[in-house]
Amino acid sequence: MKRILLFLIVGFFLQAPLAMEAQILGKLKKKVEKKVEKEIDKALEEEKVESVPKEEQTKEEQTGEEEHVQAQEPSADQEPKLVWVKYDFVPGDKVIFEDNQENEENGEFPSRWDLKYGTIENAEFGGEKVIMFRGGQPMIIPYLKNPEKDYLPDVFTIEFDLYTSDRNAFTVYFYDRKNQRPPTSYTANLNIRAESMELRPAKSSIPDKGSIQNQWAHISIAYTNGKMKAYIDDTRLINIPHLDFNPSGISLHAYFANDTKQYYIKNFRLAEGGVKYYDRFVQDGKIVANGIRFDVNKATLKPESMGVINEIYKLMSKHHEINFSVEGHTDSDGEKNFNQNLSEERALTVMKQLIAMGISSDRLMIKGFGESKPIDVNDTQEGKANNRRVEFVKMTEAKSRS
C-alpha cells in the first residue's frame, strides 16, 4: 500500500510540469486567436466603410474633422439672405406745381415761390440753374392762388434735387408757414440731413454709412391717405403708416444756411397721385406715366425713373396677357422734327430697359408722337411737365402679330 501511494505521488510530480506547460500554452493560443480575430474584424469593417459612398454614411460614421469643417464653412445655400424692396416710389400722374428754373434770371428771387424768411436767389451751380438758400434762416413757399387753403390732395408726391455742404438739416414742412395755421402736431416736418432722415416718430440713416454731403441727391416723398414714405435717391428711409396730422401745404427751410454752409435745390415737382397701374389699365386701356424722366433733350433715363418701370415690369410679369405699345410724347419746346425723333428714342430706351429686366420683346412695341398729342397746355411749367410723358397702351392681338 505504501508502495502504491509512493508511486502515485512520484507520478503526480512528474506529470505536473507537463500539465502546467500545456495549460499555459493553451491560454497563449487562445489569446493569439482572439487577437487575430479582432484584427480580421477590424480590417473587414474598414473595407465595408470604404465601400459605402460618403453621402450614404450617417453623421456618426463621418469623421469629427469633417464635421468641424462643415461647421466652419457652411455652404452658400445655408446662409440667410435678406430680401428688401427698398425703392417703391412712383410719382403722381398729374403735376400741380413744378419749378425747373426755366427762364429764371440769375440773382433774382425765384418767380414761382414766395418768401417767409431770409435771403433766397436764383444762381448757377455746376453749370445748372438752382435756387440758392443764402442766409437769414431762409424759407420759401410755393406761390399759388389761395395759398391759405389746403392745396395738397389726399394722394400726392413731392420730388426735388438737393445739394448741401452741411451736415445740418434741410427741412420740408407739410404746411404753408406763411399763409396757413400750423397743425396741432408739432411733428409736421421732414428733416433731411447729410446722413439721415427724420419725420417723427420715424428716423433712419442712409444704409452702409452713406452721406449726401457735397453732392446732389434726389429727394422723393409720397403721401397716400395718411401714409407717408420718404426716399433719398433709391432708398426708402421713412415709412409711417398713420400720420397724426393732415398735410395742407409746403414750406422749404434751410435754417443753417450761410456763406459757408450751402444749400441748393432744383427740379421741384408736386404731383397728384392716384389709381394703381393695373386699375388704370383696366379702366383706360393704357397707363400714362410722366414719372419716367430723361436728361434734357436726351433719351438717357434718370435713376428716379426706375420706380415707374419696376411697377410696369411687375404688372407684366404677373399678367402675361398684357402687352404694351410704349409711346413717347414731348412738350412743344424745340423743333418739331427733333421732338418727334426724341419721343421715339425715349420710347425705345424704356422698351430696352424692360427687355433687359426679362420681358419678352414679343410683348412690346414702340411709337413716338413728339408734340402732336398734348394732354395739357404748353404755356406753363406744369402743363409742359404733363405733356412730357411715356404711355403704355394696350397692344391689340393684331399688333402683336405684326
VEXPALO-790930 format. One record per residue (C-alpha): residue number from 1; residue in three letters; chain; y, z, x. Coordinates in steps of 0.2 Angstrom, whole numbers, plus 5000, padded with zeros to 4 digits. Layout:
<atoms>
{atom NUM, ala, A, {Y, Z, X}} ...
</atoms>
This chain:
<atoms>
{atom 1, met, A, {5000, 5000, 5000}} {atom 2, lys, A, {5012, 5004, 5014}} {atom 3, arg, A, {5007, 4988, 5022}} {atom 4, ile, A, {5011, 4978, 5006}} {atom 5, leu, A, {5028, 4987, 5005}} {atom 6, leu, A, {5032, 4984, 5023}} {atom 7, phe, A, {5028, 4966, 5021}} {atom 8, leu, A, {5039, 4964, 5006}} {atom 9, ile, A, {5054, 4972, 5015}} {atom 10, val, A, {5052, 4962, 5030}} {atom 11, gly, A, {5051, 4946, 5019}} {atom 12, phe, A, {5067, 4951, 5010}} {atom 13, phe, A, {5077, 4952, 5025}} {atom 14, leu, A, {5070, 4936, 5032}} {atom 15, gln, A, {5075, 4926, 5016}} {atom 16, ala, A, {5092, 4935, 5013}} {atom 17, pro, A, {5102, 4925, 5025}} {atom 18, leu, A, {5095, 4908, 5019}} {atom 19, ala, A, {5099, 4913, 5001}} {atom 20, met, A, {5116, 4918, 5005}} {atom 21, glu, A, {5119, 4902, 5015}} {atom 22, ala, A, {5113, 4892, 5001}} {atom 23, gln, A, {5124, 4901, 4988}} {atom 24, ile, A, {5140, 4898, 4999}} {atom 25, leu, A, {5136, 4880, 5002}} {atom 26, gly, A, {5134, 4878, 4983}} {atom 27, lys, A, {5151, 4886, 4980}} {atom 28, leu, A, {5159, 4875, 4993}} {atom 29, lys, A, {5150, 4860, 4985}} {atom 30, lys, A, {5157, 4864, 4968}} {atom 31, lys, A, {5175, 4866, 4974}} {atom 32, val, A, {5174, 4849, 4983}} {atom 33, glu, A, {5168, 4841, 4967}} {atom 34, lys, A, {5182, 4849, 4957}} {atom 35, lys, A, {5195, 4843, 4969}} {atom 36, val, A, {5188, 4826, 4969}} {atom 37, glu, A, {5188, 4825, 4950}} {atom 38, lys, A, {5206, 4831, 4950}} {atom 39, glu, A, {5211, 4818, 4962}} {atom 40, ile, A, {5202, 4804, 4952}} {atom 41, asp, A, {5210, 4810, 4936}} {atom 42, lys, A, {5227, 4810, 4943}} {atom 43, ala, A, {5225, 4793, 4950}} {atom 44, leu, A, {5219, 4787, 4933}} {atom 45, glu, A, {5234, 4795, 4924}} {atom 46, glu, A, {5247, 4787, 4936}} {atom 47, glu, A, {5239, 4770, 4934}} {atom 48, lys, A, {5239, 4772, 4915}} {atom 49, val, A, {5258, 4777, 4915}} {atom 50, glu, A, {5262, 4762, 4926}} {atom 51, ser, A, {5253, 4750, 4914}} {atom 52, val, A, {5264, 4756, 4899}} {atom 53, pro, A, {5281, 4747, 4898}} {atom 54, lys, A, {5296, 4759, 4901}} {atom 55, glu, A, {5303, 4756, 4884}} {atom 56, glu, A, {5287, 4762, 4876}} {atom 57, gln, A, {5287, 4778, 4886}} {atom 58, thr, A, {5293, 4794, 4877}} {atom 59, lys, A, {5308, 4803, 4884}} {atom 60, glu, A, {5297, 4817, 4891}} {atom 61, glu, A, {5287, 4803, 4901}} {atom 62, gln, A, {5303, 4797, 4909}} {atom 63, thr, A, {5309, 4805, 4925}} {atom 64, gly, A, {5323, 4818, 4925}} {atom 65, glu, A, {5333, 4807, 4937}} {atom 66, glu, A, {5333, 4793, 4924}} {atom 67, glu, A, {5339, 4804, 4910}} {atom 68, his, A, {5353, 4811, 4921}} {atom 69, val, A, {5359, 4793, 4925}} {atom 70, gln, A, {5359, 4789, 4906}} {atom 71, ala, A, {5370, 4804, 4903}} {atom 72, gln, A, {5382, 4800, 4916}} {atom 73, glu, A, {5384, 4781, 4912}} {atom 74, pro, A, {5382, 4779, 4893}} {atom 75, ser, A, {5381, 4761, 4888}} {atom 76, ala, A, {5397, 4752, 4880}} {atom 77, asp, A, {5388, 4751, 4863}} {atom 78, gln, A, {5388, 4770, 4863}} {atom 79, glu, A, {5406, 4773, 4867}} {atom 80, pro, A, {5418, 4776, 4852}} {atom 81, lys, A, {5430, 4763, 4848}} {atom 82, leu, A, {5447, 4765, 4840}} {atom 83, val, A, {5452, 4753, 4826}} {atom 84, trp, A, {5470, 4755, 4821}} {atom 85, val, A, {5481, 4742, 4812}} {atom 86, lys, A, {5497, 4746, 4820}} {atom 87, tyr, A, {5508, 4732, 4813}} {atom 88, asp, A, {5508, 4728, 4795}} {atom 89, phe, A, {5526, 4724, 4792}} {atom 90, val, A, {5530, 4709, 4780}} {atom 91, pro, A, {5549, 4705, 4777}} {atom 92, gly, A, {5556, 4705, 4760}} {atom 93, asp, A, {5556, 4687, 4752}} {atom 94, lys, A, {5575, 4687, 4746}} {atom 95, val, A, {5589, 4690, 4758}} {atom 96, ile, A, {5603, 4700, 4751}} {atom 97, phe, A, {5613, 4704, 4766}} {atom 98, glu, A, {5612, 4696, 4783}} {atom 99, asp, A, {5623, 4695, 4799}} {atom 100, asn, A, {5618, 4684, 4814}} {atom 101, gln, A, {5636, 4685, 4820}} {atom 102, glu, A, {5639, 4666, 4815}} {atom 103, asn, A, {5657, 4661, 4818}} {atom 104, glu, A, {5662, 4678, 4824}} {atom 105, glu, A, {5676, 4679, 4837}} {atom 106, asn, A, {5674, 4689, 4852}} {atom 107, gly, A, {5684, 4705, 4852}} {atom 108, glu, A, {5687, 4706, 4833}} {atom 109, phe, A, {5679, 4718, 4821}} {atom 110, pro, A, {5663, 4711, 4813}} {atom 111, ser, A, {5669, 4702, 4797}} {atom 112, arg, A, {5654, 4706, 4787}} {atom 113, trp, A, {5655, 4725, 4790}} {atom 114, asp, A, {5666, 4740, 4785}} {atom 115, leu, A, {5671, 4754, 4797}} {atom 116, lys, A, {5668, 4773, 4794}} {atom 117, tyr, A, {5671, 4780, 4812}} {atom 118, gly, A, {5675, 4775, 4829}} {atom 119, thr, A, {5678, 4758, 4838}} {atom 120, ile, A, {5666, 4743, 4835}} {atom 121, glu, A, {5669, 4725, 4840}} {atom 122, asn, A, {5661, 4708, 4842}} {atom 123, ala, A, {5656, 4704, 4860}} {atom 124, glu, A, {5644, 4694, 4870}} {atom 125, phe, A, {5630, 4701, 4880}} {atom 126, gly, A, {5617, 4691, 4890}} {atom 127, gly, A, {5624, 4675, 4883}} {atom 128, glu, A, {5622, 4681, 4865}} {atom 129, lys, A, {5634, 4687, 4851}} {atom 130, val, A, {5632, 4705, 4847}} {atom 131, ile, A, {5640, 4719, 4838}} {atom 132, met, A, {5646, 4732, 4851}} {atom 133, phe, A, {5647, 4751, 4847}} {atom 134, arg, A, {5661, 4756, 4859}} {atom 135, gly, A, {5665, 4774, 4856}} {atom 136, gly, A, {5673, 4787, 4845}} {atom 137, gln, A, {5656, 4791, 4836}} {atom 138, pro, A, {5656, 4773, 4829}} {atom 139, met, A, {5648, 4769, 4812}} {atom 140, ile, A, {5648, 4754, 4801}} {atom 141, ile, A, {5643, 4750, 4783}} {atom 142, pro, A, {5639, 4733, 4776}} {atom 143, tyr, A, {5654, 4725, 4767}} {atom 144, leu, A, {5649, 4722, 4750}} {atom 145, lys, A, {5656, 4722, 4732}} {atom 146, asn, A, {5655, 4738, 4723}} {atom 147, pro, A, {5648, 4747, 4738}} {atom 148, glu, A, {5648, 4764, 4728}} {atom 149, lys, A, {5634, 4758, 4718}} {atom 150, asp, A, {5615, 4759, 4723}} {atom 151, tyr, A, {5613, 4742, 4730}} {atom 152, leu, A, {5596, 4744, 4738}} {atom 153, pro, A, {5581, 4738, 4727}} {atom 154, asp, A, {5565, 4748, 4724}} {atom 155, val, A, {5557, 4737, 4737}} {atom 156, phe, A, {5567, 4732, 4752}} {atom 157, thr, A, {5566, 4728, 4771}} {atom 158, ile, A, {5578, 4730, 4785}} {atom 159, glu, A, {5577, 4722, 4802}} {atom 160, phe, A, {5589, 4721, 4817}} {atom 161, asp, A, {5588, 4720, 4836}} {atom 162, leu, A, {5594, 4735, 4845}} {atom 163, tyr, A, {5599, 4737, 4863}} {atom 164, thr, A, {5603, 4754, 4871}} {atom 165, ser, A, {5606, 4760, 4888}} {atom 166, asp, A, {5605, 4778, 4882}} {atom 167, arg, A, {5591, 4790, 4878}} {atom 168, asn, A, {5601, 4797, 4863}} {atom 169, ala, A, {5598, 4792, 4845}} {atom 170, phe, A, {5605, 4777, 4836}} {atom 171, thr, A, {5604, 4782, 4818}} {atom 172, val, A, {5601, 4772, 4801}} {atom 173, tyr, A, {5607, 4782, 4786}} {atom 174, phe, A, {5600, 4777, 4770}} {atom 175, tyr, A, {5616, 4778, 4760}} {atom 176, asp, A, {5634, 4772, 4762}} {atom 177, arg, A, {5643, 4786, 4771}} {atom 178, lys, A, {5660, 4779, 4767}} {atom 179, asn, A, {5658, 4775, 4748}} {atom 180, gln, A, {5643, 4784, 4741}} {atom 181, arg, A, {5639, 4803, 4739}} {atom 182, pro, A, {5625, 4809, 4750}} {atom 183, pro, A, {5608, 4813, 4743}} {atom 184, thr, A, {5603, 4830, 4740}} {atom 185, ser, A, {5591, 4829, 4755}} {atom 186, tyr, A, {5598, 4831, 4772}} {atom 187, thr, A, {5584, 4820, 4780}} {atom 188, ala, A, {5591, 4803, 4774}} {atom 189, asn, A, {5592, 4796, 4791}} {atom 190, leu, A, {5581, 4787, 4804}} {atom 191, asn, A, {5584, 4792, 4822}} {atom 192, ile, A, {5579, 4778, 4834}} {atom 193, arg, A, {5578, 4785, 4852}} {atom 194, ala, A, {5573, 4776, 4868}} {atom 195, glu, A, {5555, 4783, 4867}} {atom 196, ser, A, {5553, 4788, 4849}} {atom 197, met, A, {5557, 4788, 4830}} {atom 198, glu, A, {5561, 4802, 4818}} {atom 199, leu, A, {5563, 4802, 4799}} {atom 200, arg, A, {5559, 4820, 4794}} {atom 201, pro, A, {5546, 4825, 4792}} {atom 202, ala, A, {5538, 4811, 4802}} {atom 203, lys, A, {5541, 4809, 4821}} {atom 204, ser, A, {5531, 4798, 4833}} {atom 205, ser, A, {5533, 4792, 4851}} {atom 206, ile, A, {5530, 4774, 4857}} {atom 207, pro, A, {5512, 4773, 4862}} {atom 208, asp, A, {5507, 4773, 4881}} {atom 209, lys, A, {5524, 4782, 4885}} {atom 210, gly, A, {5534, 4766, 4881}} {atom 211, ser, A, {5553, 4765, 4881}} {atom 212, ile, A, {5565, 4753, 4874}} {atom 213, gln, A, {5580, 4759, 4885}} {atom 214, asn, A, {5589, 4745, 4894}} {atom 215, gln, A, {5580, 4731, 4884}} {atom 216, trp, A, {5581, 4723, 4867}} {atom 217, ala, A, {5569, 4730, 4853}} {atom 218, his, A, {5566, 4723, 4836}} {atom 219, ile, A, {5568, 4737, 4823}} {atom 220, ser, A, {5559, 4735, 4806}} {atom 221, ile, A, {5560, 4746, 4791}} {atom 222, ala, A, {5550, 4744, 4774}} {atom 223, tyr, A, {5553, 4754, 4758}} {atom 224, thr, A, {5541, 4752, 4743}} {atom 225, asn, A, {5545, 4763, 4728}} {atom 226, gly, A, {5546, 4779, 4738}} {atom 227, lys, A, {5535, 4775, 4753}} {atom 228, met, A, {5544, 4771, 4769}} {atom 229, lys, A, {5537, 4764, 4786}} {atom 230, ala, A, {5547, 4760, 4802}} {atom 231, tyr, A, {5542, 4750, 4817}} {atom 232, ile, A, {5548, 4747, 4835}} {atom 233, asp, A, {5543, 4729, 4840}} {atom 234, asp, A, {5524, 4728, 4835}} {atom 235, thr, A, {5520, 4746, 4832}} {atom 236, arg, A, {5522, 4757, 4817}} {atom 237, leu, A, {5530, 4774, 4821}} {atom 238, ile, A, {5535, 4781, 4804}} {atom 239, asn, A, {5523, 4781, 4789}} {atom 240, ile, A, {5529, 4793, 4775}} {atom 241, pro, A, {5520, 4792, 4758}} {atom 242, his, A, {5534, 4800, 4747}} {atom 243, leu, A, {5552, 4802, 4752}} {atom 244, asp, A, {5562, 4816, 4745}} {atom 245, phe, A, {5577, 4805, 4742}} {atom 246, asn, A, {5582, 4788, 4735}} {atom 247, pro, A, {5589, 4776, 4747}} {atom 248, ser, A, {5605, 4769, 4740}} {atom 249, gly, A, {5614, 4760, 4754}} {atom 250, ile, A, {5615, 4758, 4773}} {atom 251, ser, A, {5626, 4765, 4787}} {atom 252, leu, A, {5623, 4762, 4806}} {atom 253, his, A, {5629, 4776, 4818}} {atom 254, ala, A, {5629, 4776, 4837}} {atom 255, tyr, A, {5636, 4794, 4839}} {atom 256, phe, A, {5635, 4795, 4858}} {atom 257, ala, A, {5642, 4778, 4862}} {atom 258, asn, A, {5655, 4776, 4876}} {atom 259, asp, A, {5659, 4766, 4891}} {atom 260, thr, A, {5644, 4771, 4900}} {atom 261, lys, A, {5632, 4773, 4885}} {atom 262, gln, A, {5630, 4756, 4877}} {atom 263, tyr, A, {5623, 4751, 4860}} {atom 264, tyr, A, {5622, 4733, 4854}} {atom 265, ile, A, {5614, 4726, 4838}} {atom 266, lys, A, {5611, 4708, 4832}} {atom 267, asn, A, {5602, 4698, 4819}} {atom 268, phe, A, {5604, 4711, 4805}} {atom 269, arg, A, {5595, 4707, 4789}} {atom 270, leu, A, {5592, 4717, 4772}} {atom 271, ala, A, {5580, 4708, 4760}} {atom 272, glu, A, {5572, 4712, 4744}} {atom 273, gly, A, {5553, 4713, 4744}} {atom 274, gly, A, {5541, 4712, 4730}} {atom 275, val, A, {5525, 4704, 4725}} {atom 276, lys, A, {5509, 4704, 4735}} {atom 277, tyr, A, {5504, 4687, 4743}} {atom 278, tyr, A, {5489, 4684, 4733}} {atom 279, asp, A, {5498, 4688, 4716}} {atom 280, arg, A, {5512, 4676, 4722}} {atom 281, phe, A, {5499, 4663, 4725}} {atom 282, val, A, {5490, 4665, 4708}} {atom 283, gln, A, {5507, 4665, 4699}} {atom 284, asp, A, {5516, 4651, 4708}} {atom 285, gly, A, {5503, 4642, 4717}} {atom 286, lys, A, {5512, 4645, 4733}} {atom 287, ile, A, {5519, 4658, 4745}} {atom 288, val, A, {5537, 4657, 4750}} {atom 289, ala, A, {5539, 4666, 4767}} {atom 290, asn, A, {5556, 4667, 4776}} {atom 291, gly, A, {5550, 4681, 4787}} {atom 292, ile, A, {5542, 4668, 4799}} {atom 293, arg, A, {5556, 4667, 4812}} {atom 294, phe, A, {5558, 4655, 4826}} {atom 295, asp, A, {5570, 4653, 4841}} {atom 296, val, A, {5586, 4645, 4837}} {atom 297, asn, A, {5584, 4626, 4835}} {atom 298, lys, A, {5566, 4628, 4841}} {atom 299, ala, A, {5548, 4629, 4835}} {atom 300, thr, A, {5544, 4644, 4845}} {atom 301, leu, A, {5538, 4659, 4835}} {atom 302, lys, A, {5546, 4676, 4837}} {atom 303, pro, A, {5534, 4691, 4838}} {atom 304, glu, A, {5540, 4698, 4821}} {atom 305, ser, A, {5533, 4683, 4813}} {atom 306, met, A, {5515, 4689, 4815}} {atom 307, gly, A, {5516, 4702, 4801}} {atom 308, val, A, {5518, 4687, 4788}} {atom 309, ile, A, {5505, 4676, 4797}} {atom 310, asn, A, {5492, 4691, 4798}} {atom 311, glu, A, {5494, 4693, 4779}} {atom 312, ile, A, {5491, 4674, 4777}} {atom 313, tyr, A, {5476, 4675, 4788}} {atom 314, lys, A, {5468, 4690, 4779}} {atom 315, leu, A, {5471, 4681, 4762}} {atom 316, met, A, {5462, 4665, 4768}} {atom 317, ser, A, {5448, 4675, 4776}} {atom 318, lys, A, {5445, 4684, 4760}} {atom 319, his, A, {5447, 4670, 4748}} {atom 320, his, A, {5438, 4655, 4756}} {atom 321, glu, A, {5443, 4644, 4741}} {atom 322, ile, A, {5461, 4645, 4746}} {atom 323, asn, A, {5468, 4630, 4756}} {atom 324, phe, A, {5486, 4628, 4761}} {atom 325, ser, A, {5499, 4615, 4765}} {atom 326, val, A, {5510, 4623, 4777}} {atom 327, glu, A, {5528, 4616, 4773}} {atom 328, gly, A, {5543, 4619, 4784}} {atom 329, his, A, {5561, 4620, 4777}} {atom 330, thr, A, {5578, 4622, 4786}} {atom 331, asp, A, {5596, 4625, 4781}} {atom 332, ser, A, {5609, 4611, 4781}} {atom 333, asp, A, {5617, 4616, 4798}} {atom 334, gly, A, {5615, 4602, 4811}} {atom 335, glu, A, {5610, 4584, 4809}} {atom 336, lys, A, {5598, 4578, 4795}} {atom 337, asn, A, {5585, 4570, 4806}} {atom 338, phe, A, {5585, 4584, 4818}} {atom 339, asn, A, {5581, 4596, 4804}} {atom 340, gln, A, {5568, 4585, 4797}} {atom 341, asn, A, {5559, 4585, 4814}} {atom 342, leu, A, {5562, 4603, 4817}} {atom 343, ser, A, {5554, 4608, 4800}} {atom 344, glu, A, {5538, 4598, 4804}} {atom 345, glu, A, {5537, 4605, 4821}} {atom 346, arg, A, {5538, 4623, 4814}} {atom 347, ala, A, {5525, 4620, 4801}} {atom 348, leu, A, {5514, 4613, 4815}} {atom 349, thr, A, {5517, 4629, 4825}} {atom 350, val, A, {5511, 4640, 4811}} {atom 351, met, A, {5496, 4630, 4807}} {atom 352, lys, A, {5491, 4630, 4825}} {atom 353, gln, A, {5493, 4649, 4825}} {atom 354, leu, A, {5481, 4651, 4810}} {atom 355, ile, A, {5468, 4639, 4818}} {atom 356, ala, A, {5469, 4649, 4834}} {atom 357, met, A, {5465, 4665, 4824}} {atom 358, gly, A, {5450, 4657, 4816}} {atom 359, ile, A, {5455, 4647, 4801}} {atom 360, ser, A, {5446, 4631, 4800}} {atom 361, ser, A, {5458, 4616, 4802}} {atom 362, asp, A, {5450, 4608, 4787}} {atom 363, arg, A, {5458, 4621, 4776}} {atom 364, leu, A, {5476, 4617, 4782}} {atom 365, met, A, {5488, 4603, 4782}} {atom 366, ile, A, {5507, 4602, 4786}} {atom 367, lys, A, {5523, 4594, 4779}} {atom 368, gly, A, {5541, 4595, 4784}} {atom 369, phe, A, {5556, 4594, 4772}} {atom 370, gly, A, {5570, 4598, 4783}} {atom 371, glu, A, {5586, 4602, 4772}} {atom 372, ser, A, {5581, 4592, 4757}} {atom 373, lys, A, {5574, 4606, 4746}} {atom 374, pro, A, {5586, 4621, 4747}} {atom 375, ile, A, {5582, 4636, 4736}} {atom 376, asp, A, {5599, 4644, 4738}} {atom 377, val, A, {5617, 4639, 4743}} {atom 378, asn, A, {5621, 4634, 4761}} {atom 379, asp, A, {5638, 4641, 4762}} {atom 380, thr, A, {5633, 4659, 4765}} {atom 381, gln, A, {5623, 4668, 4778}} {atom 382, glu, A, {5611, 4675, 4765}} {atom 383, gly, A, {5609, 4658, 4757}} {atom 384, lys, A, {5605, 4649, 4773}} {atom 385, ala, A, {5593, 4663, 4778}} {atom 386, asn, A, {5583, 4660, 4761}} {atom 387, asn, A, {5583, 4641, 4764}} {atom 388, arg, A, {5576, 4643, 4782}} {atom 389, arg, A, {5558, 4646, 4776}} {atom 390, val, A, {5539, 4642, 4778}} {atom 391, glu, A, {5530, 4639, 4761}} {atom 392, phe, A, {5511, 4640, 4759}} {atom 393, val, A, {5507, 4628, 4745}} {atom 394, lys, A, {5491, 4627, 4736}} {atom 395, met, A, {5481, 4612, 4743}} {atom 396, thr, A, {5473, 4602, 4730}} {atom 397, glu, A, {5455, 4596, 4732}} {atom 398, ala, A, {5461, 4578, 4734}} {atom 399, lys, A, {5472, 4583, 4748}} {atom 400, ser, A, {5459, 4592, 4757}} {atom 401, arg, A, {5448, 4577, 4757}} {atom 402, ser, A, {5462, 4566, 4763}} 
</atoms>
